[in-house]
Amino acid sequence: MKKILSAFSLPNILRGQASVLASLFLLLVLLLIPTGYEDAVIYKGTDRCAAEVLSVNNDSIIDTGLVRSGEQTCRVLLKGGRFKGREAEAFNLLNGSLENDKIFKEGELAQVVISYDGSKILSVNMIDHYRITKEIILGILFVLVLIAVAGKTGIRAVLSFAVTVLMIWKVLVPLYLKGYQPVLIGFFITCVLTVIIISLVYGFERRTLAAVSGAMAGLFVTAAAGAVFTDIFKIHGAIMPYSESLLYSGYSHLNLTHIFMASIFIGSSGAVMDLSVDITSAVHEVVCKKPDIGWREAAVSGMNVGRAAMGTMTTTLLLAYSGGYVTLLMVFMAQGTPIYNILNYKYVSSEILDTVIGSMGLVTVAPLTALCAGWLLTRKK
């Protein structure tokens, strides 16, 4: 333990720079490594770009109430790729699904996939409205607002955000697709992200060690309880969106239920880290104001802060998980479904499982982080 504490007892400037440099190095590595799934067979011999809709032909669209089926034909001007500047006839197939279908109007930008043979365009398929430019603008606006409000801390938050996105896309998802054990991989990556994110807040110091210890303990409780109660509730991972499509795409070997188990603690990890940092910061302030305070008294102060924060954190998880199922609840109410049936429905049961298990992890985080922070932050050199 003394060796661990000595490693977290570097000068303040070095501690802060070390965490940033380590995160930048990891970010660079993640940017360079491939996922292994870049050359999908389905997209070979195709080009993808934005296209401006010059004219539309809706004569082949069949309207049946709210449902639209048939085919929309558009004349488009290709805005990028190997055929930039060329006009082509594009097709938008409608399947009668309000969720997936889209209708284009003259002057709009569309994302298209071009099938070609040499310099000849074979077909142009209209995938969706083009949103990438707007997403980039929104991302830049988010970064500017974050930095303007939080300053240097905002820059570190942007760095942790980028590392988290790349860790999920470049590491977590490919390992899941390759069939590695989802719970173990998910827990390991979540722990790595916990260390990175909290170290970017504090640097490599005792507060980081305290917050990470409490957060990992909470994640472990969440992971264990999630695995146990998913089995007790008999929840199958196929309730996750697009999971069956994944199985039918050649990945029938995947264990969707284990992936669902991992999603429980991954989804609550942000709130777990937030609570552990709040308690650690509170204990640190108490210790700074009263340097001679004992570790028990400091831990009690942290626990008092934790009790107040838990009251809102559990509600945060409830709103976060249930927000995407508002329309499902509206269907239940519109049909007069009894609450007895609603609570037993597997989609509702899975959300209850997510919320309650995530909250259990938060309840565990508070006392453990308070104890770790109280003991570590009151230690002398």
DAMO-V931765 format. One record per helix or strand of 3 or more residues. SS is the DSSP state (helix for helix, strand for strand). FROM is the first residue (numbers start at 1). TO is the last residue. If there is no record, write none. Layout:
ss:SS from:FROM to:TO
ss:SS from:FROM to:TO
This chain:
ss:helix from:2 to:7
ss:helix from:12 to:32
ss:helix from:41 to:43
ss:strand from:46 to:57
ss:strand from:61 to:64
ss:strand from:67 to:78
ss:helix from:81 to:83
ss:strand from:87 to:95
ss:strand from:109 to:117
ss:strand from:120 to:129
ss:helix from:132 to:150
ss:helix from:152 to:177
ss:helix from:182 to:202
ss:helix from:206 to:233
ss:helix from:237 to:239
ss:helix from:243 to:248
ss:helix from:256 to:289
ss:helix from:295 to:334
ss:helix from:339 to:344
ss:helix from:346 to:377
